[in-house]
Amino acid sequence: MDRIVLAHGGGGEEMNELISKIIFKTFDNEILLAQNDSAILPASDFFTHSVQKCDTQKLAFSTDSFVVNPIFFNGGDIGKLAVCGSINDLAMVGAEAKFLSCALLLEEGLEIKSLEKILCSMKEQAQNAGVKIVCGDTKVLPKGSADKIFINTSCIGAILRDGIETANLKIGAKILLSGDIGRHGAVILAHRENLIVDTQSDCKSLKDVTKALLDSSVRVLCMRDATRGGIAAVLNEWANFKGYMLKVYQDAIPVTQEVLGICEILGFEPYDIANEGTFLLAVEREDEAKALEILRRFHPLAASVGEVVDDSESGVILQTLYGSQRFLELPKGELLPRIC
């Protein structure tokens, strides 16, 4: 067969063939191939790492579902997005991902070669990050009940440095951005509107850059990848959680001309557009320069974009290119459905 049929989800011979000859063959590792109802994970794998100042034996655990349309786009596909997205969720709390689950919701009629391409993409990203895909599930839905393929991933790993969480945001902290914004959302929009743009999604694993920060003396207070809702959502969530006023500077926020062009054509602000390989972090003021130097090893456009001002009220102020100020509000409504 060259396409997914309902029998592939029926629990019989066809499903066994799909799992053994395509999924297991792609995600080949000893834990998965043991074929137990639950993955049995060696505890030693969680806490063997190189961070010298680790004083914790805590685990981080995250789950997410991916329903992006289109499933293939400039710079990635739904498989790459699923693996990197879960790895990045752990990285944002100072954790190193170790094991990943993969649940596939497949629509009847999906081409087998498309599924294989997506699975190979997942395998590549997981291997590059030192992560094993160790358990999963496969369901097949009748044609018209889904949109080709949906993926759910859960990820577990060891926290390498304790205390990196939103609760630690403080007045005087500097806010840094790991790279330019809006490229993932802009690429997805361009595909949907049949626009030709010379840019790629920023979709990538953030494991290496965050580990470099953790291996350094930089005092990271909190981090968050700016996915749905973009940096506007992250900044407002931080401000509202702590009751702080944050201030960011428009001229410091890196945005490419391609992203600006798409936003102008379609009426979006780049601050609201999703990213899949860009994150915000807050650090102690004294560590700003060191943190920025590390970030720029991985992306030349990393920048210091603002600070936590005070606790007079909660909100985010954007100082514009013209010196005026306005509130950068939390995005409202479903701006870009099926973006990740």
C-alpha positions, 0 to 999 in steps of 0.5 A: 500500500502507498497510502494510509487506510483505516485498517492501519488503525485496526489493531491487526496485520496492517497496523502491525506492518505499519508499526514494525516496518515503518515506525519501529524501523525509523525510531530504532532503539532498544527501549522502543523495540522491547515493545512493552506497554510502557517504556522502561527508562534507565534512571542513570540516563537522567543525571549523567551530564556535564553541568558542573554546578548542578545541585538538583535531581529534579525531572521536567516533563512536558506534552504538546500536540502539533496540527500545523498546516501545511505539514511541509514548509520552508525550513521544516515539517510537522515532524521536526516541529513536534520533536523540537517543540517538546525539546524546547519546552524542557530547555526553557526550564533548564532541563536536558531532554532525554526521552520522547513519546510520539502519538500519531493521528493519521488521516485515511489517504495520507501517502506512506512516503509523506509519513516516512519523510516526517518520521525520518525528520523526527528521527534526525532531530531527536538524534541530533539532540541526544533524545530517544523516541521510546514509546507511542501510539498510532490511530487512523481516522476516516478521511475528512476527520483530520487533516493528513496528520496530527502529532502529540509528543511528550518529553521527559528529562533532567533539570540541569540547573534549578530555579529557572522559572517565571516566579524568579523574574525580578525588577531590574532584570534585563530581557534578551532575545535569542534571534530575530522574530516572526519567521515561523509564522511568516513562512506558514502564512506565505505558504497559505497565501501562495506568496513567494518569500526567500526565508525559512522557519526558525524551527530548531532545537534550543538545547545547545544554546540553553546548555551553553548558558547553563554551563556558564556563570550567567544567572538566568532567571527565566526563559520562554520560547515565543511560540503562539502569540509571539514575544507579545504573549510571553512578555505579557504572561511574565508581566501579569504573573508577577504584577510587573511593568516591562519595557521593550525597545522597538529598535532593539528587536530584530525582524527581517525585511521578509517578515516585515513585508509579509506582516504589512501585506497581511496586516499583522504585527511581528510581535504577535507572530509565532516562532519555533526556535527563538526564545526570551530570557531574563537575566541579572543586569550584571550578566547581560553582556555575558549572556548576549555573547553566548547567544550570539555564538548561535545567532548573530541577531541575538539582542538585549531588548528591554528590562523589568521596570517596576511593580507600579502596575502590570503590563508591557510598554513598547518604546517605538522608533519615534520615541513614543510609547504604547502598550504591547498588548496580549494578542486577542483571538485566533490570529493564525490557526494551525500554526504549530 
